[in-house]
Amino acid sequence: MAEPEGGPDMVSFRELARRLVADGVVERITHQRVSKIAETDPDFPPVVPVGRSKAVDYRLARPYFATRKSRQGQRTDLQRPASEE
């Protein structure tokens, strides 16, 4: 994927969560949730360690969250595997 013109717009997970809500991309999200998604979703944009924090390019993260299907409140522990249905 080509780098957006002007270079990356690196933001911390805390700033990413704030911007996503401010821009209306998501209704609400915490930096803790962003961190969990980054750990578990292989499609999450590349994460760069900055000191003790982690940063991500907002120009890549915004479209990721805009197209991501929210599973808020869904109990995945109660779902049967597709092979059992």
C-alpha positions in Angstrom: 0.0 0.0 0.0 1.4 3.4 -1.0 2.2 5.8 1.8 -0.3 8.7 1.9 1.1 12.0 0.7 2.7 14.0 3.5 4.0 11.0 5.5 2.4 9.2 8.4 0.3 10.8 11.1 1.5 8.8 14.1 -0.7 8.8 17.2 -0.8 7.0 20.5 -3.6 4.5 21.2 -5.1 7.1 23.6 -5.1 9.8 20.9 -6.4 7.3 18.3 -9.4 6.5 20.5 -10.0 10.2 21.1 -9.8 11.1 17.3 -12.0 8.2 16.2 -14.8 9.4 18.5 -14.2 13.1 17.6 -14.3 12.3 13.9 -17.5 10.2 14.2 -15.8 7.0 13.0 -17.0 5.2 16.1 -19.5 6.2 18.8 -17.1 5.4 21.6 -13.9 3.4 22.2 -11.2 3.4 24.8 -7.4 3.2 24.4 -7.6 -0.2 26.2 -10.0 -1.5 23.6 -7.7 -0.2 20.8 -4.8 -2.1 22.4 -6.8 -5.3 22.7 -7.8 -5.1 19.0 -4.2 -4.4 18.0 -3.1 -7.5 19.9 -5.7 -9.9 18.4 -6.5 -8.7 14.9 -3.9 -9.5 12.3 -5.4 -6.9 9.9 -4.7 -4.1 12.4 -2.4 -1.4 10.9 1.3 -1.7 11.9 2.1 -0.7 15.4 5.3 1.2 16.3 6.7 1.2 19.9 7.5 4.7 21.1 9.1 4.5 24.5 6.6 2.7 26.7 3.7 3.6 24.4 2.6 2.3 21.1 1.7 4.4 18.1 -0.2 3.8 14.8 -0.6 5.8 11.6 -4.0 7.5 11.9 -4.2 7.6 8.1 -4.3 3.7 8.1 -6.2 3.3 11.4 -9.1 5.5 10.5 -10.3 3.5 7.4 -9.6 0.2 9.4 -12.0 1.3 12.1 -14.5 2.8 9.6 -14.9 -0.6 7.9 -14.5 -2.8 10.9 -17.6 -4.7 12.0 -18.3 -4.0 15.7 -19.1 -7.1 17.9 -19.7 -5.0 21.0 -21.5 -7.1 23.7 -21.4 -10.3 21.6 -20.7 -13.4 23.7 -18.3 -15.4 21.5 -17.8 -18.0 24.3 -21.4 -19.1 23.7 -21.1 -19.6 20.0 -20.8 -23.0 18.4 -18.1 -23.6 15.9 -19.4 -23.6 12.3 -18.7 -27.3 12.0 -21.3 -28.1 14.8 -24.2 -26.1 13.2 
